[in-house]
Amino acid sequence: MENTAVVESVETALTEVLEREVSGLTTDVRLFEDLHLDSTSVMEMLMSLEDSMNVAIDPETLDMDDFMTVGTLTAYLQRLLGEGK
């Protein structure tokens, strides 16, 4: 999956979780500070991403650094997709 498609999947998941339109994200957008996510919304977003991207996210592999920005989250998802090949 290309990086653009991963960002679009993140935008869709965030739109669903935050119940407002989220679009035009750049890699430097901070998930907690800029989008005001909390731990519950992160879990909801991850469940949505698992469904939409057909990946399994193992909580044991999660690191808070993966949730700093849209860029770090998409890099994490790209790694997951790469492992699934």
C-alpha positions as CSV (number, residue, x, y, z in Angstrom):
1,M,0.0,0.0,0.0
2,E,1.4,3.4,-1.0
3,N,2.1,6.0,1.7
4,T,-0.7,8.2,0.3
5,A,-3.2,5.4,0.7
6,V,-2.0,4.8,4.2
7,V,-2.5,8.5,5.0
8,E,-6.0,8.3,3.5
9,S,-6.8,5.3,5.7
10,V,-5.6,7.3,8.7
11,E,-7.8,10.2,7.7
12,T,-10.8,8.0,7.3
13,A,-10.2,6.3,10.7
14,L,-9.8,9.7,12.4
15,T,-12.9,11.1,10.7
16,E,-14.8,8.1,12.1
17,V,-13.3,8.3,15.6
18,L,-13.5,12.1,16.0
19,E,-16.9,12.4,14.4
20,R,-15.7,15.3,12.2
21,E,-14.1,15.6,8.8
22,V,-10.4,15.1,8.9
23,S,-8.6,15.6,5.6
24,G,-5.4,17.1,4.2
25,L,-3.2,15.6,6.9
26,T,0.6,16.1,6.6
27,T,3.2,13.9,8.2
28,D,4.0,16.5,10.8
29,V,0.5,16.7,12.3
30,R,0.7,15.6,15.9
31,L,-2.0,13.1,16.9
32,F,-2.4,14.2,20.6
33,E,-1.5,17.9,20.5
34,D,-3.0,18.9,17.1
35,L,-5.9,16.4,16.8
36,H,-6.6,16.1,20.5
37,L,-6.6,12.3,20.6
38,D,-6.7,10.4,23.9
39,S,-6.0,6.8,24.7
40,T,-9.5,5.7,24.0
41,S,-9.7,7.4,20.6
42,V,-6.3,5.9,19.7
43,M,-7.6,2.4,20.4
44,E,-10.8,3.1,18.3
45,M,-8.6,4.5,15.5
46,L,-6.4,1.4,15.6
47,M,-9.4,-0.9,15.5
48,S,-10.8,1.0,12.5
49,L,-7.3,0.8,10.8
50,E,-7.2,-2.9,11.4
51,D,-10.5,-3.3,9.6
52,S,-9.9,-1.0,6.7
53,M,-6.3,-2.0,6.0
54,N,-6.7,-5.7,6.8
55,V,-3.8,-5.7,9.3
56,A,-3.4,-7.1,12.8
57,I,-2.0,-4.6,15.3
58,D,-0.3,-6.4,18.2
59,P,-0.4,-4.2,21.3
60,E,3.0,-5.7,22.3
61,T,4.6,-4.0,19.3
62,L,3.1,-0.6,20.0
63,D,5.4,2.2,21.1
64,M,4.3,5.7,22.1
65,D,6.8,7.1,19.5
66,D,4.6,5.5,16.8
67,F,1.8,7.9,17.8
68,M,3.7,11.2,17.9
69,T,2.7,12.3,14.4
70,V,0.8,11.2,11.3
71,G,4.2,10.4,9.8
72,T,5.3,8.1,12.6
73,L,1.9,6.4,12.6
74,T,2.0,5.8,8.8
75,A,5.6,4.5,9.1
76,Y,4.4,2.0,11.8
77,L,1.6,0.9,9.5
78,Q,3.9,0.6,6.5
79,R,6.2,-1.7,8.6
80,L,3.1,-3.8,9.5
81,L,2.1,-4.0,5.8
82,G,5.7,-5.0,4.9
83,E,5.7,-7.8,7.4
84,G,2.5,-9.2,6.0
85,K,4.0,-9.8,2.6
